[in-house]
Amino acid sequence: MSHYQTQNYGKLNEFDKYIFAPEGTPISIPGKLFIGEQLGLTSMEISINKDVPGTAMPFFHRHNDNEETYIFIGGKGEMVIDGERFDVEEGSIVSVQPEADRSWRNTGDKDLYYIVVQASKKSLKASGLNDGEITETPVPWG
């Protein structure tokens, strides 16, 4: 039995080939790929996103249970959370509680890239060294 999954989804600049279009809704968002189910995740959802210049999330949304963390890895944009507007760019990390109303847009002249991690609020049991342990397995590189 394997204790890991691996996938390769291609280069970030080609991510507009992925389209998030939930069945039965009018939503169609190019450049958004949810990977939780494909990787067999059971405690979180992750999406990898590319917004081309001049595009925006076409609606505001909130969650019932999941907090989200947006990790911006390229480009420039703007978020609006609960009516508050602020800039984001490569290196920005934004944590959003489930009940917050949120949307964003690409304000730059290059693609905006970001990863969103969703997890159920207050579900983390331990983190970092409180959850991990060093094993005796020798590393093959040295």
C-alpha positions as CSV (number, residue, x, y, z in Angstrom):
1,M,0.0,0.0,0.0
2,S,1.3,3.4,-1.0
3,H,1.3,6.2,1.6
4,Y,1.5,9.0,-0.9
5,Q,0.1,10.3,-4.2
6,T,1.9,12.3,-6.9
7,Q,0.5,14.2,-9.9
8,N,1.9,16.6,-12.5
9,Y,-0.5,19.2,-13.8
10,G,1.9,21.0,-16.1
11,K,3.3,24.4,-16.1
12,L,1.5,27.2,-14.3
13,N,1.4,29.4,-17.4
14,E,-0.7,26.7,-19.1
15,F,-3.3,26.5,-16.3
16,D,-6.0,28.3,-18.2
17,K,-6.6,24.9,-19.9
18,Y,-8.3,23.9,-16.6
19,I,-11.8,25.2,-16.2
20,F,-13.8,25.1,-13.0
21,A,-17.4,24.6,-14.1
22,P,-19.6,22.9,-11.5
23,E,-22.4,20.9,-13.1
24,G,-25.8,22.6,-12.8
25,T,-24.4,26.1,-12.2
26,P,-23.6,29.0,-14.6
27,I,-20.1,29.2,-13.2
28,S,-17.2,28.8,-15.6
29,I,-13.8,29.9,-14.3
30,P,-10.7,29.2,-16.5
31,G,-7.4,28.6,-14.7
32,K,-8.8,27.0,-11.6
33,L,-7.9,23.4,-10.7
34,F,-9.1,21.7,-7.5
35,I,-6.7,18.8,-6.6
36,G,-8.0,17.4,-3.3
37,E,-10.1,14.6,-4.7
38,Q,-7.4,13.7,-7.3
39,L,-4.8,13.4,-4.6
40,G,-7.1,11.6,-2.1
41,L,-7.0,14.4,0.4
42,T,-9.3,13.9,3.4
43,S,-8.6,16.9,5.6
44,M,-8.3,19.8,3.2
45,E,-9.0,21.1,-0.3
46,I,-6.4,22.8,-2.4
47,S,-6.8,24.7,-5.6
48,I,-4.1,26.0,-8.0
49,N,-5.1,29.2,-9.8
50,K,-4.2,31.4,-12.7
51,D,-6.0,34.6,-13.5
52,V,-5.0,36.4,-16.7
53,P,-4.7,40.2,-16.7
54,G,-8.0,42.0,-16.5
55,T,-9.9,39.1,-15.1
56,A,-11.7,38.8,-11.7
57,M,-13.6,36.4,-9.6
58,P,-17.1,37.1,-11.0
59,F,-18.8,36.8,-7.6
60,F,-18.4,37.2,-3.9
61,H,-18.5,34.0,-1.8
62,R,-18.2,32.7,1.8
63,H,-17.9,29.2,3.3
64,N,-20.0,27.3,5.8
65,D,-17.1,25.5,7.5
66,N,-13.8,26.0,5.7
67,E,-11.3,28.7,6.4
68,E,-9.1,29.5,3.4
69,T,-5.5,30.6,3.0
70,Y,-4.5,32.3,-0.3
71,I,-0.8,32.0,-1.1
72,F,0.1,34.4,-3.9
73,I,3.1,33.1,-5.9
74,G,3.1,35.5,-8.9
75,G,1.6,38.6,-10.3
76,K,-0.4,41.4,-8.7
77,G,-4.0,41.7,-7.7
78,E,-6.5,43.1,-5.3
79,M,-8.8,41.4,-2.8
80,V,-12.0,42.6,-1.1
81,I,-12.9,40.9,2.1
82,D,-16.0,42.1,4.0
83,G,-15.9,45.4,2.1
84,E,-12.2,46.0,2.8
85,R,-9.9,46.4,-0.3
86,F,-6.2,45.7,-0.3
87,D,-3.4,44.8,-2.8
88,V,-1.8,41.4,-3.0
89,E,1.3,40.2,-4.9
90,E,3.8,37.4,-5.0
91,G,4.7,36.7,-1.4
92,S,1.3,37.8,0.0
93,I,-0.5,35.3,2.2
94,V,-4.1,36.0,3.2
95,S,-6.0,33.9,5.8
96,V,-9.8,34.2,5.5
97,Q,-12.4,32.9,8.0
98,P,-15.4,31.0,6.6
99,E,-18.0,33.7,7.3
100,A,-16.0,36.5,5.5
101,D,-17.4,37.7,2.1
102,R,-14.5,37.6,-0.4
103,S,-13.6,38.2,-4.0
104,W,-10.4,39.3,-5.9
105,R,-9.1,40.4,-9.3
106,N,-5.9,40.6,-11.3
107,T,-4.8,44.2,-11.4
108,G,-1.4,43.6,-13.1
109,D,-0.2,43.2,-16.6
110,K,1.0,39.7,-16.0
111,D,-0.8,36.5,-14.9
112,L,-1.8,36.3,-11.2
113,Y,-0.9,32.9,-9.7
114,Y,-2.1,31.6,-6.3
115,I,-2.7,28.5,-4.3
116,V,-5.8,28.3,-2.0
117,V,-5.8,25.8,0.9
118,Q,-9.2,25.1,2.6
119,A,-9.6,23.3,5.8
120,S,-12.3,22.9,8.3
121,K,-12.1,25.6,11.0
122,K,-10.6,24.4,14.3
123,S,-9.9,21.0,13.0
124,L,-6.1,21.1,13.3
125,K,-5.0,18.7,16.1
126,A,-1.2,19.4,16.0
127,S,1.2,21.2,13.8
128,G,4.9,21.2,13.0
129,L,7.1,19.3,15.5
130,N,4.0,18.6,17.7
131,D,2.7,16.3,14.9
132,G,5.9,15.1,13.2
133,E,8.7,12.9,14.4
134,I,12.2,12.2,13.0
135,T,12.7,8.6,12.0
136,E,15.9,6.5,11.8
137,T,15.6,6.0,8.0
138,P,18.9,7.1,6.4
139,V,18.5,9.7,3.7
140,P,19.9,8.6,0.3
141,W,21.6,11.9,-0.5
142,G,24.0,12.0,2.3
